Amino acid sequence: MLTKFVRRALPVLAVVALAAGCSGDGPAPAAESESVEADGQVQVGSFNIEPAEYWSVTPGDPGVTTVRVGGCPDEDACPEFQILERDAIEEVDVSQPYVPEGATCPGSEGLSATATDSVESSDATVAGSSATLMVVQLSCVDDAGDEVRTAEQRQWFTEEAPKVLVVDRWAFEGLDERLASATVASKA
């Protein structure tokens, strides 16, 4: 029992340590370009979500929004999660683990991420709508193809408008609750 607790707690501790390491003295506040609403929420893709202090929200390719630890250089392997929607989700088989080509495991080693057959699905809530939470065991391999360690990827999918896939390989603390209490952003 203790081993299972420690194994689940280590990724959370790693995110906290990486957040402090990437941003200097401690986690940086959310980027100034983000619009924080009066209720303390920030728009992340199609959702308004209560952000953690260290979140930095960056729109990427069309239909992809990335939330990274603020203050961490772009070229570094920083803790992040992504929200895919609109065109970005059309080519994704949401019934399978989303591990695109070039995906890496958490950590600074740049280990390649490969989904294993260990997949568990359960019901979840995203922005008040029914969703599926898929927990995927990842194999983290080096350049020689040898497994160095494993990691856990969590991905939420909701088919109700808006159709969205949230992918977290870094075990962002409290993301389950933040997604459940999120609201759908009004269209501008």
Legacy VTK file of the C-alpha trace (Angstrom):
# vtk DataFile Version 3.0
C-alpha trace
ASCII
DATASET POLYDATA
POINTS 188 float
0.000 0.000 0.000
2.778 2.430 0.923
4.647 1.569 -2.277
1.578 2.427 -4.372
1.198 5.750 -2.495
4.867 6.644 -2.991
4.723 5.675 -6.681
1.690 7.961 -7.243
3.155 10.796 -5.138
6.544 10.925 -6.887
5.269 12.501 -10.135
3.503 15.235 -8.145
6.656 15.937 -6.150
8.647 15.984 -9.395
6.311 18.630 -10.880
6.752 20.804 -7.785
10.535 20.387 -7.904
10.686 21.058 -11.647
8.444 24.091 -11.262
10.829 25.562 -8.707
13.877 24.619 -10.802
12.526 26.034 -14.052
11.449 29.367 -12.687
14.232 30.342 -10.305
13.095 31.113 -6.768
9.726 29.436 -7.110
6.788 29.005 -9.414
6.095 32.012 -11.601
2.613 33.466 -11.735
0.446 32.919 -14.794
1.681 34.772 -17.863
0.504 38.367 -18.142
-0.954 37.764 -21.613
-3.645 35.608 -20.049
-6.932 37.166 -19.121
-7.871 36.287 -15.551
-11.588 36.733 -14.990
-13.089 38.198 -11.830
-13.954 34.704 -10.613
-10.253 33.776 -10.752
-10.528 31.687 -13.920
-8.419 31.943 -17.069
-9.346 30.828 -20.583
-7.532 27.651 -21.615
-8.746 26.557 -25.024
-12.551 26.398 -24.896
-12.639 26.378 -21.100
-12.397 28.843 -18.260
-10.329 27.100 -15.583
-9.070 28.170 -12.175
-5.301 28.229 -12.811
-2.534 27.257 -10.446
-0.145 30.131 -9.665
2.590 28.609 -11.793
0.564 28.064 -14.999
1.540 29.768 -18.230
-1.034 29.307 -21.002
0.217 29.355 -24.596
-1.841 28.784 -27.714
0.128 26.649 -30.154
-0.896 25.108 -33.437
-4.537 25.739 -34.360
-6.734 23.850 -31.905
-3.900 23.152 -29.420
-3.419 25.032 -26.147
-0.473 24.185 -23.914
-0.232 24.943 -20.205
3.394 24.970 -19.001
5.144 25.834 -15.796
5.738 29.567 -16.029
9.307 30.842 -16.251
10.619 27.625 -17.783
12.551 28.250 -21.033
10.754 27.139 -24.197
13.582 24.815 -25.232
13.552 22.934 -21.887
11.463 19.837 -21.145
9.057 21.568 -18.789
5.986 20.190 -17.061
2.995 20.816 -19.315
-0.378 19.538 -20.403
-2.234 20.105 -23.657
-5.819 20.675 -24.690
-6.663 19.549 -28.223
-9.884 20.620 -29.911
-11.424 21.608 -33.244
-9.192 20.604 -36.195
-6.427 19.260 -33.925
-8.675 16.526 -32.537
-10.178 15.414 -35.866
-7.204 13.176 -36.743
-6.904 11.687 -33.233
-8.368 8.296 -32.283
-9.607 9.302 -28.828
-10.302 5.665 -27.904
-6.525 5.071 -27.927
-3.690 6.607 -25.896
-2.603 9.888 -27.483
1.171 9.641 -27.792
2.154 11.533 -30.955
5.444 10.988 -32.766
8.227 12.748 -30.870
6.399 12.650 -27.512
8.722 12.478 -24.528
8.309 11.275 -20.981
8.413 13.652 -18.025
11.924 14.631 -16.989
14.895 16.349 -18.572
16.385 13.179 -20.101
14.369 13.442 -23.336
13.246 9.811 -23.133
10.811 8.771 -25.859
7.289 7.966 -24.691
5.531 4.856 -25.956
2.124 3.666 -24.777
2.002 0.205 -23.236
-0.985 -2.141 -23.100
-1.711 -0.976 -19.550
-4.738 1.269 -20.019
-7.571 1.938 -17.573
-10.675 3.972 -18.353
-13.227 5.501 -16.021
-15.980 8.094 -16.040
-14.990 11.678 -15.301
-16.339 15.209 -15.549
-14.960 18.064 -17.642
-16.662 21.466 -17.415
-19.768 19.857 -15.973
-20.087 17.381 -18.868
-19.575 13.631 -18.934
-16.090 12.629 -19.983
-13.831 9.584 -20.106
-10.564 9.521 -18.192
-7.973 7.181 -19.677
-4.898 6.377 -17.579
-2.070 5.017 -19.716
1.207 3.481 -18.579
4.038 4.854 -20.735
7.331 3.156 -21.430
10.162 5.722 -21.334
12.963 4.559 -23.619
16.433 5.898 -24.388
18.005 6.308 -27.832
19.019 2.609 -27.826
15.374 1.601 -27.325
15.927 0.385 -23.758
13.235 1.134 -21.201
14.670 3.389 -18.496
11.463 3.807 -16.486
7.720 4.130 -16.811
5.387 7.089 -16.397
1.650 7.609 -16.249
-0.312 9.656 -18.771
-3.817 10.849 -17.980
-6.129 11.955 -20.746
-9.683 13.249 -20.534
-12.052 13.233 -23.487
-15.449 14.819 -23.742
-17.598 14.476 -26.827
-20.188 16.971 -25.639
-19.672 20.447 -27.029
-16.947 21.371 -27.062
-15.277 18.123 -28.158
-11.942 18.214 -26.307
-8.997 15.956 -25.412
-6.812 16.964 -22.445
-3.451 15.153 -22.220
-1.256 15.285 -19.086
2.008 13.311 -18.875
3.369 15.363 -15.961
0.792 14.628 -13.222
-0.362 18.217 -12.698
-1.660 18.368 -9.144
-5.402 18.965 -8.890
-6.012 18.929 -12.644
-8.938 16.486 -12.220
-10.757 18.941 -9.946
-9.855 21.988 -12.034
-11.222 20.343 -15.192
-14.401 19.199 -13.433
-15.131 22.703 -12.128
-14.170 24.468 -15.377
-16.814 26.226 -17.427
-17.192 26.491 -21.176
-15.822 29.854 -22.338
-18.246 32.114 -24.154
-17.480 32.535 -27.826
-15.948 35.905 -28.601
LINES 1 189
188 0 1 2 3 4 5 6 7 8 9 10 11 12 13 14 15 16 17 18 19 20 21 22 23 24 25 26 27 28 29 30 31 32 33 34 35 36 37 38 39 40 41 42 43 44 45 46 47 48 49 50 51 52 53 54 55 56 57 58 59 60 61 62 63 64 65 66 67 68 69 70 71 72 73 74 75 76 77 78 79 80 81 82 83 84 85 86 87 88 89 90 91 92 93 94 95 96 97 98 99 100 101 102 103 104 105 106 107 108 109 110 111 112 113 114 115 116 117 118 119 120 121 122 123 124 125 126 127 128 129 130 131 132 133 134 135 136 137 138 139 140 141 142 143 144 145 146 147 148 149 150 151 152 153 154 155 156 157 158 159 160 161 162 163 164 165 166 167 168 169 170 171 172 173 174 175 176 177 178 179 180 181 182 183 184 185 186 187
